[in-house]
Amino acid sequence: MNILFACSELYPLIKTGGLADVAYNLPLALKKQGHRVRIVLPAYRSLLNDLSHLKAVGQIATTVQGYEVSLLKTNLKNTDIPVYLVHCPALFDRPGGPYGEYSDVGWDDNAERFGMFCRIVTLIGTDRAGLNWQPDMVHCNDWHTGLVPLLLRVYKTRPRCLYTIHNLAYQGLFSKADFTALKLPEVIDGVRLWNFRALEFHGKMSFIKAGIVFADAVNTVSRGYAQEVLSTEFGCGLDGLLGFVGERFSGIGNGIDSQLWDPGNDHFIETLYGPSSLHRKIFNKLAVQAEFHLPNNHERLLLGVVSRLTDQKGIDLILETLPLMMQQGLDLVVLGSGDKKIEQALEQAARKYPGRLSVKLIYDERIAHLVIAGADALLIPSRYEPCGLTQMYAQRYGTVPVAHAVGGLADTIIDIPPYSEDIADATGVLFWEHSSSAMFEALLRLEFVYGNLLLWRELQRAGMGENFSWDHSAKAYTNLYDSLLPEPEQIDEKVTIG
C-alpha cells in the first residue's frame, strides 16, 4: 500500500529523542515488506543547512494560514524513500532545536507552526499538493501531527489514519486563543471541536487529544505502556479517553537498527566481539575506563548510564542510591545531558566519589556505543518508559540491563530469579518498585551473577540471542494498517483547507 509517514523528527536529519529513530527505521522495514512509503516533516533551519541538492516539488496553490509554503524533496539516507520537507521560513527558519529549547514551553507560536504542518500533511494525504500521489494510509506520530486525523475528516473519501503516541506526557497543549487563531472547522463528524469530547482539555486545546479522538486507530510503542496509560498513574489525564477508545487502541513495540548496533561490526567501539568471543569485550571496558578517567580494572563491576538527564529517566534515584552503591565493588559512568539541576547534582557526586563515578554531560554517538559495549551492565531506572531502546542495544552487546519494570522495559527484559544459579532464559535484572531500596536489591542480584563467570556468560548470551529487529514491528503495523483499510471508494472533488 501507499503510506505517508508524518513526523517532526527524522534521523539523521533532526533528532531529540527516539521518534527520530522510529521515523528512519520503520519506513525502511515497511519498504522491505513491499509497501511504498514517503515521509514528511518540517524544513527546520538546521536540517536545511546539512542538505544539498534539494528539489522543489508539487504545488500548493494558495497560502496556508497566511504563510507562503512550498515542498522540498530529498531521500532518506542511503535509500530511495522520498522525504518531503515543508518549507515555511517564517515558521521553521529558526536557530536551535525543532521546538524551541531556549524556553520551558517551546516557541510561543508552536500551535501555529505545527497546525500549519498538519494542514500540509493533509493536502499531501488527499492528493491536493500537486504530487500526483495519494497514500492509502497516513501514519501520524505524537502531538505535532495531532490535527491531521481531524483535518482528514473534512473529506468524504480519504486515506485511513493511524496515530502513534511515543510519549503521552507531551501533549501539545495551547490556549483557547490559539485554537481560535487556527480557524479549524467548528464541528467534525457531529462533534463540536471546543468540547471535552474533542480538543478541549481542562480549558486548553490538546493536539494529542485531537489525534486520539479522530484517528481510525491509536497505538503506542509497547504493549506494557499501552496497558499502563489506562491507569491514572501513567495516563497523564487521558486514561479515561484511551479506555473509551477501546479496541482501537493497542501497543506495538519498537525495534532497533541491528546493523548500526552490532558489536561484531561497530566502528565506534575499541574491539569487535560476538557471542562466541565475549572474552574480547574486556578491551571495550578498559577503553571506557580510560575515556572516563577511571582506574583500569577489568575485575570491578562497571555500570553505565546512557540517557537524557530528565525526571522521567529516574536519574534522581541513582543519586539517592549512590551512598549504598559506592559501598559495593562497582564503578559508574554516566553519559547524557538535560536538566541543569540533575547535571549539577551529578557533577557534585563525581567530585565526592573520584575514581568511582565519572560523568560526561554531553551526548556523543561514539561514546554512547563505547559505553554500551564496554560496561558490564546498563542502569535504566526510568519512572516510565513508553518503549526504550538502550535496553535492547545493551542486550545485543552482552551488556546486562538493570531496569525499572515499566512499559517497554518490562516487555523486553526477562528478569533473573533472585540469588539462584538457575537463571533459565533471563536477559537482565528488573526491579518493580521505583525506590532506592528496590534498585539496590536489583544491583545485589546482579552482583551475585557477576561473581560466577559461567552464569554471567549465560546471561550475556541469552540477551545477545534476542531478536529485536524492526521486521517484527513492521509486520504488526502492516496487520494494523490492513485492518483499517476500507473498500475502494470514488475520489471526491477537491476542496481547499488552507
MOJO-V758460 format. One line per field, one symbol per residue. burial: I if it has 16 or more other C-alpha atoms within 10 Angstrom, else O. Layout:
burial=???
This chain:
burial=IIIIIIIIIIIOIIOOOIIIIIIIIIIIIIIOOOOIIIIIIIIIIIIOOOOOOOOOOIOIOOOIIOOOIIIIIIOIOOOOIIIIIIIIOOIIIOOOIIIIOOOOOOIOOIIIIIIIIIIIIIIIIIIIIOOOOIIIIIIIIIIIIIIIIIIIIIOOOIIIIIIIIIIIOOIIIIOOOIIOOOOIOOOOOOOOIIOOOIIIIOOIIIIIIIIIIIIIIIIIIIIIIIIIIIIOOIIOIIIOOIIOOOOIIIIIIIIIIOOOIIIOOIOIIIIIIIIOOOOOIIIIIIIIIOOIIIOOOOOOIIIIIIIIIIOOIIIIIIOOIIOOIOOOOIIIIIIIIOOOOIIOOIIOIIOOOOIIIIIIIIOOOOIIIIIIIIIIIIIIIIIIIIIIIIIIIIIIIIIIIIIIIIIIIIIIIIIIOIOOOOIOOIIIIIIOOIIIOIIIOIIIIIIIIIOOOOIIIIIIIIIIOOOIIIIOIIOOIOOIIOOIOOOOOOOOOOOOII
